[in-house]
Amino acid sequence: MKGLQGLAWLLVFQSIGEVLSRGLSLPFPGPVLGMMLMLVGLRFAVVREPVAECAGFLLTHLSLLFVPVGVGVMTHLALLSQYGGRMLIIIALSTWIGLGVTALVLWWPDRKSEPQDKP
């Protein structure tokens, strides 16, 4: 039962995000706003516990969520053959940039906390 409540919370936050995004003509997609609102909502146990159970269920069945993506790729094989090389380069480059930024973000506070040797 808590899993269904968690799914309901996920849908509520996404719907609120969509309403805010479209109603206020914000430059952010509704699901992004919904995720930011959910981040605030996860501070409360009434939201956190059901969402955690729903997330656990979704993670155990994560492979099923890739079926629509696979079908989409199969229906657009012509585009994949035309732009596949460029897409592969962009995906690899953006992955390396993301890894680099993450490493810098994790390294920066650690560097400041080290004692500096002064002569």
C-alpha positions in Angstrom: 0.0 0.0 0.0 2.9 2.4 0.8 4.3 1.7 -2.7 1.1 3.1 -4.3 1.2 6.1 -1.9 4.7 6.7 -3.1 3.7 6.5 -6.7 0.9 8.9 -5.9 3.4 11.3 -4.3 5.6 11.1 -7.4 2.7 11.9 -9.7 1.5 14.7 -7.5 4.9 16.4 -7.5 5.2 16.0 -11.2 1.7 17.4 -11.8 2.4 20.4 -9.6 5.6 21.0 -11.5 3.8 20.8 -14.8 1.1 23.3 -13.6 3.7 25.7 -12.4 5.8 25.4 -15.5 3.0 25.9 -17.9 0.9 28.3 -15.8 3.8 30.7 -15.0 5.6 30.2 -18.4 8.8 29.2 -16.6 11.8 28.1 -18.7 12.1 24.8 -16.7 10.3 21.6 -17.7 7.5 20.5 -15.3 9.3 17.3 -14.2 12.4 19.2 -13.2 10.3 21.6 -11.0 8.4 18.6 -9.6 11.7 17.0 -8.7 12.9 20.2 -6.9 9.6 20.2 -5.0 9.9 16.6 -4.2 13.4 17.2 -2.8 11.8 19.6 -0.3 9.0 17.1 0.4 11.4 14.3 1.2 12.3 16.1 4.4 9.0 14.8 5.8 8.4 11.2 6.7 4.9 11.2 5.3 6.4 11.7 1.9 9.8 10.0 2.3 8.7 6.5 3.5 6.2 5.8 0.7 8.5 7.3 -2.0 11.4 5.1 -0.7 9.3 2.0 -1.0 8.1 3.0 -4.5 11.7 3.8 -5.5 12.8 0.4 -4.3 10.1 -1.3 -6.4 11.0 0.7 -9.5 14.7 0.0 -9.1 14.0 -3.8 -8.9 12.1 -3.5 -12.2 14.4 -1.0 -13.9 15.1 -3.1 -16.9 11.5 -3.0 -17.9 11.7 0.8 -18.2 14.3 0.5 -21.0 11.9 -1.4 -23.3 10.3 1.7 -24.7 13.7 3.3 -25.3 14.8 0.2 -27.2 11.7 0.2 -29.3 12.2 3.9 -30.1 15.8 3.2 -31.2 14.6 0.3 -33.4 12.0 2.5 -35.1 14.6 5.2 -35.9 17.5 3.1 -37.2 17.9 5.4 -40.2 18.6 8.3 -38.0 20.9 6.3 -35.8 23.0 5.2 -38.9 23.1 8.9 -40.1 24.0 10.5 -36.8 25.2 7.6 -34.7 28.9 8.5 -34.9 28.3 12.1 -33.8 26.0 10.9 -31.1 28.6 8.6 -29.8 31.2 11.3 -29.7 28.9 13.7 -27.9 27.8 11.1 -25.4 31.4 10.2 -24.6 32.5 13.8 -24.4 29.7 14.9 -22.2 30.3 11.9 -19.9 34.0 12.9 -19.5 33.0 16.5 -18.9 30.5 15.3 -16.2 33.1 13.1 -14.6 35.6 15.9 -14.6 33.2 18.4 -13.0 32.2 15.9 -10.4 35.8 15.2 -9.6 36.5 18.9 -9.2 33.5 19.4 -7.0 34.5 16.6 -4.8 38.2 17.6 -4.7 37.7 21.3 -4.0 36.4 21.2 -0.4 38.9 18.5 0.4 41.8 20.7 -0.8 40.6 23.6 1.4 40.4 21.5 4.5 44.1 20.3 4.3 46.5 22.2 6.4 48.9 24.3 4.3 52.6 24.1 5.0 54.0 27.6 5.3 57.8 28.1 5.8 
